[in-house]
Amino acid sequence: MVSPVRDPTSFLRSEYEELVHADLDWKIRILDGASAPWSIVEGKKVLMFCSNNYLGLSNHPALKEAAIEAVRTHGVGSGSVRPIAGTMDLHAELERRLARFKGAEASLVYQTGFAANSGLIPQLVGEGDLVVSDELNHGSIIDGVRLSRAERAVYKHADPADLERVLLEAERHSPSYRRVLIISDGVFSMDGDIAPLDKIAALASGHGAMVYVDDAHGEGVLGEGGRGIVSHFHLSREQVQVEMGTFSKAFGVVGGHVSGSRDLVNFAYNKSRTWLLSGSHPPAVVAACLAAVEVLEREPEHVQRLWERTRQFKKAMAALGFDIGRSETPITPVLVGESSVAKRLSQRLFELGVFALPIIFPMVAKDRARIRTIMNAALTPEDVDFAISAFEKAGKELALL
Ligand SMILES: *Cc1c(COP(=O)(O)O)cnc(C)c1O
């Protein structure tokens, strides 16, 4: 007789229950219908204040029409990975248009931003190389670096002096590193601050390092007409060799991309395993991304409105006495301290008709819990006033003001 053995999957439930017990599990909220300025969340009509859809493009008529038309002409799937039979005229056109928008020699589109980082970083650096990373970089960068065999060094958040220390140490390393890659988020998603990319680029050129910027939260927000952080700092492609971004945030759709030299793109598409081995975007997605680029070129007013609303919100929140941190972008954290307070504030805001989620430990330090708000160009000034009033009411109730 076989003796009964322990259930090998018992950890699934126990680890999940540990999360529930610590109140660290994700409680997924369901949107009924589109992500719009006023969305239906869990059956309640609320002001959307935590979506990455900065410009409201996810529900823009031009993008919807383009997607529908692409289904009619190209079907619902690409049928393959990009290098085999999954590159349609639409995919090629999107890359041409994106490169033009970015002012780069060439662009390459991946399925997601995560696929771009995890596919490209481990090809740019490997054994005998060094990656120098901001301590608050996004998880997809961290995973990309882990997949490489490169050594890694972390510098203090957005601190050029500490970056220089790391680069000087790297120069003393023996044997000397084959390549050095500096990598940073462009806009940091928890605090809304901007990486000092001009200083990073200057240090990199002085030390013979490459620069890779992940501009997921800068595109559609910073720079001329929302062209991103490289445009914001007026940097050249020689100074920032890899500009990575996503179609899932301000562009309102889904997809990752990198822009830079033709050499970079030739290298990237021949080597990134995520690009080579995973199915390409369906036509509707590509056509919607293409329409998003066109909307940004044609209607710069979305970006202007985003900043007007952002200034309106930040000014009023600071005047009320809220601690809104060091943000320089449409991401505005409202710092409250304890996790439990952040959760109560979020709950109360939801009851008052504003959907904004708490960010708590382990995503941020234990005493730095916050509500993270993200502005959206599709909100009216009255909508923003509505949110400010809800914050004022809930803030007073919780004795934050
Ligand atoms: C959202 C985000 C990503 C991932 O992009 P997706 O296209 O959604 O996979 C990568 N990096 C940063 C900094 C992000 O904020």
The ligand as an SDF file (V2000), in Angstrom:
LIG
                    3D

 15 15  0  0  0  0  0  0  0  0999 V2000
    3.6870   50.1250  -16.5630 C   0  0  0  0  0  0  0  0  0  0  0  0
    5.1430   50.0720  -16.6440 C   0  0  0  0  0  0  0  0  0  0  0  0
    5.8040   49.0820  -17.3920 C   0  0  0  0  0  0  0  0  0  0  0  0
    5.0670   47.9580  -18.0450 C   0  0  0  0  0  0  0  0  0  0  0  0
    4.4240   48.3520  -19.2030 O   0  0  0  0  0  0  0  0  0  0  0  0
    3.2990   47.4220  -19.8340 P   0  0  0  0  0  0  0  0  0  0  0  0
    3.2710   47.8390  -21.2430 O   0  0  0  0  0  0  0  0  0  0  0  0
    2.0200   47.7010  -19.1140 O   0  0  0  0  0  0  0  0  0  0  0  0
    3.7470   46.0100  -19.6510 O   0  0  0  0  0  0  0  0  0  0  0  0
    7.1770   49.1430  -17.4770 C   0  0  0  0  0  0  0  0  0  0  0  0
    7.8710   50.1000  -16.8540 N   0  0  0  0  0  0  0  0  0  0  0  0
    7.2780   51.0580  -16.1280 C   0  0  0  0  0  0  0  0  0  0  0  0
    8.1110   52.1000  -15.4680 C   0  0  0  0  0  0  0  0  0  0  0  0
    5.9000   51.0720  -15.9860 C   0  0  0  0  0  0  0  0  0  0  0  0
    5.3160   52.0110  -15.2470 O   0  0  0  0  0  0  0  0  0  0  0  0
  1  2  1  0
  2  3  1  0
  2 14  2  0
  3  4  1  0
  3 10  2  0
  4  5  1  0
  5  6  1  0
  6  7  2  0
  6  8  1  0
  6  9  1  0
 10 11  1  0
 11 12  2  0
 12 13  1  0
 12 14  1  0
 14 15  1  0
M  END
$$$$
